[in-house]
Amino acid sequence: MDRLIFTGARIFDGTRFHDGAALVTEGGRVAAILPEAGAPEGRRVALSGGTLAPGLIDLQVNGGGGVMLDGTATVETIATICDAHARLGTTGLLPTLITDTAAATRTVLAAGIAAAARVPGFLGLHLEGPHLDPKRPGCHPPQCIRPLTQDDIDILTEAKTGLPALVVTLAPAAATPGQIAQLAAAGILVSLGHAEASFAEAQAAHAAGARMVTHLFNAMSQLGSREPGLVGAALSLPFAAGLIADGIHVSPETLSLALRLAGERLFLVTDAMAVAGTEAQEFTLAGRRILRREGALRLENGTLAGADLTLPEAIRLCITRLGLAPEAALTMATARPAGLIGAPAGHIAPGLAADLVHLTADWRLGGTWRGGVPVQAKSSTE
């Protein structure tokens, strides 16, 4: 059995740091965290300082490696996206379908079911739309936005039986509390997003079973003096919420405020697109050009369209610009998102897959391992 001994870095196990420790893996799985002086014989992986953490987990990944998750999706599409993000430090993710046709949704669900247990890093699917609020489309094609129907619920409920996890982003304007309750009862994680929703509507959705908010602050009703909106609901009700921490989608000051108010319920996402892991400077989404410029992805009219971001970069921003404690920032990209979808990931613990990421002393990507096997490292850029 191949035994690896990781030394030379602080170890973050998903909950806390271990100093002066070694990580032992056997057969691609975690065996133990031990004092470095007491580590057994094995092949040494000597790290030059920094932090060894669980492989990062991303619940909103639209594409990568030059491809998008869309109506042409296959198992190979999903594998390409997962492999591209593994090189960027993310070892587990939910490929995400941006609002599309009913036929495209069925194709993606079938590809996801076929990919389950076959594609390393595939943790399930995230359907962002099409059941959104036309008042808050963002970069989603308005012509495809539509209300949720019973047929949709039946299709999603059936698909969930073949998927390890299924997240559905929808707006209260497009789905009733009763419909949300049906999805939640089927084990689907309902997330509110792209919504001009009132606090009361968000509260009713939560009571019906919605448990998450998609890319907090973006494409949603804002906090006002007399109407708290979806932002107010996300910050005051027990929702988990994703954050795009690139310093562009949400200002550092607003990120800091959210972390002070609801830090234990927040997690990091990239909202990555096809260009992730490539040098490409543009791509198309629903026939529209998206340009990669100055660290952002935008439609030609300037609307943000996903993010040019990796999870190590988001962690680094939280620590170096926001002053967040490293264990808090790391938890937002490991244990917390994994826990939301019930994935056996996001921790370094005996028996779990040795999916690992090494972050340097200045919080840049140093290397990634899936099942104890090194993935080609790729330095993050800013």
N, C-alpha and C positions, 0 to 999 in steps of 0.2 A: 504494500500500500504506500503510495507516494505521500510522504510527510513533509510539510513545509513549515519553517519556523520564521515568522516575520519579527524582525527586531529593529531597533533604532528610531522608532516613532512612538509618540503617545498614542494610546489606543482609546478610541471612543466607541463604546459598545451599543450605542443607540439610546443610552440613558446617562452614562457618566464616563469620565476619563479614567484610564489606568496609566499611571506613570511607572517607568522602569519595568515594563511588562513585555512579554513576548506572546504572540498569537500563534497557536499551533493548529494546523489544519491537516486532515488526513482524508485521502480519497475525495478531495473537492469539498469537504465539509468542515465546519469549525469543530475542533476537538476541545480546546481549552485556551483560556488566558491565564498565563502563569508568570511569576516573577522571572525576569529575564535570566537571572543567574541560575534558575532551576529548570530551564528549558531542556527538553530531551534532545537526542540526536535527530538530525533531519537536514534536509536541504535548506540552507539559510537564504532568506530574502532580506538583505541589509538595506534599510531605508535611511536616508540622510535627514533625520529630524522630521518635523511636521507632524501630521496626524493621520493615523490609519483608522478609517471609519467604515461602517456598513456601506455597501454600494448604494448610490443615491436612487431615490424613487420619485418619479414624475407622473402626476395624474392628468397632465394635459399636454400632449405631444401630437401636433397635427402632421408632422412629417420630419424627414431627415434623410441624409444620404442621397439627395437629389429627387426624392419622391414624396408625394403627399398621400395620405390615406383618403381615397376618394372612390368613386363608383367603379373604378377599374381594379380595386384592391384584390390581392391574392395573398396566400401565405407568404410568398416571396416578398411582396411589398412590406408586410409586417416585419419580416426578418430583416430586411434592409434598414427599416427605421430603427429597430431595436439594436442592430449592430452599429449603426452610425452613432447612436447616443451612448452605447457602451464605451466607445472611444472618447466620449466627452465626459465620462464619469458616472453616467446613469445606467445602472444594471437592471432596473425594473421600471416598467412604464405602462401607461394606458395610451395606445394609439388613439387619436381623436379625430372623429369625422366632423368637419365643419358643415353647417346646413347644406343639404343637398336634396335630391329627389327621393321619393319612396323607394324606387328601384335601387338607387345607390346605397341607401341604408340597408336594404336586404342583402346586397352584395357584400358590404362591409361586415355585417353580422355573420354571414356564412364564412367569410375569410377568417374572422376571429375565432369562430367555433373550430374551424379546421386547424388554426394555429395553436389552440390551447394544448398545453403539455408538449408541444413540439418545438416551439420557438423560444430559445433562451431569452429571458428578460420580458416576455409578454405576460402581463398580469391581468389582462382584460381589455375592455373597450370603453371609450368615452364618446358618447354622441352629443355633440354641442349643437343643439337644434335638431330638426327645423322648427320646433314648437316654441318659438320666441316671440317677443313683442316687436311688431313692425316699427315701433317708435325708437327702438334701440338695436338696429341691425349690425352696427359696427361694420366689419368688412364682409359680413355674410350676405349672400345674394338674396335681395328682398323678394324676388319672384318665387323663391322656394320656401319662404317662411309661411307656416300654416298652423292651425289649431291641432291639438292632439285628438285623435279619434279612438273609438273602441278597437278598430282594426289595428291601429298602431300599438295599443296596449297589449293586444293579444300577441302580436309579432314580437314585441320586446320581452314579454313574459316568457314566451317559448324560448327565445334566444338565451335568456339568462340561465336556463337549465344547462346550457352547453358552454358557458363562459365562467371563468373564475371570478370575474367582477364585471359589473356593468354600471357605469355612471351615465345619467341622462341629464343634460342641462336644459331647462325649460323656463318659461316665464309664466307667472300666475295669469297673465292675460290670455294665454294659450292653453291652459289646463286648469280644470276645476280641482278643488280640494279632494273631491271623491276620486277623480282620476289619479291624482298624486298618491292617494292612499292605496289604490290598486297596484301601482308600480312599487311602492315601498313594501307592500305585503309580499310581493314576488321576490324580494331581496335586491331590488334595483336601488342604487343610491341616487336619489333625486337631488339635483343641485339647481339653485335659482340663478339665473343670469340673463343678460341681454333683456332687461326688464325695466319698464317704467312703472314699477310697482309701489304701492303705498305700504307704509309700515303694517297696516292692518291686513293687507293682502299677503304680505310676507309672513306675518304671524299665523294666518290661517293655513298657509302652505306648510309651515313648520308643524303646526298641530296635526296636519294630515300625514306627515311623514317625511317632508323634505328636510335634509340634514346638512346641506352644504351650499356654499355660494361660490360661483365661478368668477375668477379674476376680480376680486373685490376692488371696488371703485370704478372699474372700467365697464362701459356700456350698461349703466344702471342708474336708477333714480338716486340722487345725491342727498346728503344730510342737509335739511333746511330748518329754519327756525320754527315753523309750524307743522312741517311734514318731514319726519325722519327718513322716509324712503327706504329703499332696500339697503343702502349703506348703514343707516341707523339700525335697521333690524339685524344686520349681520354683526354689528358691533355689540348689540345689547342682548340678543337672544342666543341660545346655545347652538348656533350654526358653526361648523367648520368652514373655513374660507381660504381659497387659494390667492396668492399674491404673485404678481409679476414684478420681481424686485430688480429691475434694470435701471432704475432712476429716471426712466422716460415715461412708462405707463403710469407710474405713481411717484410723486415727488418724495425725496428722502424724508422730508418733514412729515408728510402724511403717513408714510410707512411707519415712522417712529411712533406717531400717535396711535395708529392701529395696533402696533405691538404692545404699547402700554395698556390699551383698553382690552385687548382680546388675544394677547400673545400666545396663550396656551391652546388656542383653537385655530391658529393660522398655520399654513404650510406653503412651501414655495413650489411654483410651477414655472416652466419656461414658455409655454404657448409656442413652441418651436415650429418652424415651417420646413419646407423641402430643402432650403439652403443650409440647414444645420449640418455641420460636419463636412461642408464643401466650401469652395471658393467662389461659387456662383454669386452674381450680383443682382440677379432678378429671376423671377419665375412667374407663372400665371396661376390665378385662382378663379375658377368659374369664368374664364375668358378674359380676366382683367390682369394687367401687369402689376406686379408688386416689386418695388425697388428696394434694394439693400443699401442703405446710405447712413453713415455716421452712427452706427450701432443700432439702427432701427429698421423695421420693415414697414413700408407704407404703400398704399395705393397711390396712383398718380395725382389724386386730389388731396393727398396729405393724410388721409385716414390711416391710423395704425392698423396693421394687418399681421397679427402675431408678433413675435419678438425675436430678435437676434441675440439670444441669450443661452447660456448653459447653467446648469445648477451650481457648479463650482463658482461661477461668476456671481450668481445670486447670493450664495453663502458669503463670498468675500465682501460684497457690498454691505450685507447686513452687519458683518463684524467690523470692517474697517471704516465705513461711512456712518453707520447708524450706532455703532458702539454696542451692538448686541453681544451678549456672552457667547463664546464659541459653541458651548453645548446646546444653547437655545437655537442658534442658527442651524447647527447640524441636525438637531431633532426635527426641524421644519422640513428637511429634505430626506429624512430616513424613517425613523420610527413612527412619526405622526401620519404621514400619508399612507404608509404601509398598513397602519392600524385601521385607518378609515375604510380600506377595502378588504380588510381581513387577510392580507397577504403574509405568508411566512417569510418575511424579508424585513429590512430596515433595522435589524439588530445583528450583533455579533454574539452568538450564543451556541453552545454545544448542540450539534445536530443540524443546524441550519447550513444552507449552501454558503460556501466561502466566496460570496460576492462582496468585493471590497474596493474601496477607493483610497488612494493616498493623496493627501493634500499637503503641499509644501508649507514651510513656516509662514510664508506670506499668502497662504490660502489660494494657491494656484494648483491646477491638476498636475499630479506627479505620476499617477499610474492607476490602472483599473484591472481587477481580476474578476472573472466569472467562473464560479466553481473551482477556484484556485488556479485557473489558467489565466496568464497575463493577456490582456487586451492591448493592442497597440496604443501607446500613450499619445495624447494630443494636447499640447499646451493651450490653455484658454487665452483668448485675445480680448483686448478691450479697446 
